[in-house]
Amino acid sequence: MQLGRADVTAIAADLPQERSVVSRHLQVLLEAGIVRASKVGRQVFYEVDGPAIIQRLEDILRHTKNITALCCPGRSV
């Protein structure tokens, strides 16, 4: 199910983990730059940071292409 922007309670509603576990996972994703958070009053709303994920994937691809010559001589990408 795609929620878009949602708080921990909404995100945890359809998951088997406890709300506290989901909250800890969201904190890890936030620190990794995979989700964004915004606070409204006492509630924190999370949403996936699509552009940041795409940028990370592009960085991984670029790095992989750069090291291909080292690990796979004679093959071009």
Protein Blocks (a to p, Z undefined) as FASTA:
>chain_A
ZZbjadfklmmmmpcbdfklmmmmmmmmmmnopaccddehjbccddddfklmmmmmmmmm
mmmmmmmmmmmghiaZZ
